């Protein structure tokens, strides 16, 4: 069987070590992107503290809502950043564009560390904060596409998956770096001081990361493919219109979104962010322990990005990405139930053994989907559902006409809810607190852990290296498995997206589906999962969101996504 000269060259390229220039390209792109993700994640990790600083005129619950809304703003504007900077990248160049994105992100983050709080400058503080968050989201929307395209256009044939997989490590490494800096500063300055002023230090430190990133990127040359295209005059005059206005290109944007990125986004978000949310919010693991557990899983699992990226050069991108989505579909429910059983055995036992039922009028109950954090759910049914969902209670709902206010049966106890509209005077303050107290007492009597008190057997780590015991180590391995699923879907996806679009619209074409998928499909997961949990009373029901989305991607991906691992991504350029 003969081997073509092109195939032989590809095999030789796969075998040879990276050159010094290739390493510099990857380092320059990856280092800046790590720092940019670090900047982005800082806010998410410190949202509650930031809410107290910039939304202090509101009650605690409301200020947390606005803090999360400000965080969501960064996700929502990412596709617009992808369009704006993608167009620039296809018109003026990759290097210049992602120099701009790193400067915008770094300066915005540094200014957050200097920004006076509400008590100092009033309403201007939250307004400026939200504007800075939007600038961060816009910059991030342009950063990823620039870094990926730049590296892919420097990669030798047959090694695009391996080269671009280093960029894929940056989101996880940025999250890990932000967690490590926060834990270190919190330990050094103390909890009280950290909440008052120490939280600013991680933001201020970003100026050093910005300086390093800019210095590295100034040493870079423009992508050779882009320089050749400009010299030949074949660049696109209207990248957005060409990428999405023409069906020949627009169909690949839709295929990329639904057949690759949507599933990747929910698996990525579940394995890292929802796992952290689940540990802290559902299982009530303390912040230090939850962050250390996730940090260890990231440390152990991050190499998977490069392993699966390299493997995709041999067996294909599509197989690995869809296999990761499929494994998520069939294992998420048993995995998260096992996490509960190990980390909080008392809660797990109560969920299995205690029957809790809400009796409510169906017209009194809403689907509590609240992605912006601004909606208010005040009916007796909604208040009861939200209280039980926040307490991780496994409950069912019995709909009975006229059952207003709603009541909840916990074992043999029954607690009657309240109607916000009928409360007056001091009752408005007293009744909700009294209701919550009565419910919590009934839950405690039925075996549920009481909020604010340590549950018997709940996992707690004393130090960062306290992982080698019978409770912690298995949990670290399970969380590492979730991260490995992340690396399966995320490691090869940069190369898969790059290969769908020609050079003249590559930056624009791949950036928009990537950021819609990750910013919206992934970013909406917490709000969607909570609404599904509150609606059904099943603490694990929110996992149906990533399972269904990943299932959609498996089906669409199998039917419509082409396998382009051996494609010459510059062939179409020479035909124009």
Beta strands, then each sheet from edge to edge (+ up, - down):
strand 1: 356-360
strand 2: 395-399
strand 3: 407-410
strand 4: 413-416
sheet 1: 2+ 1+ 3- 4+
end
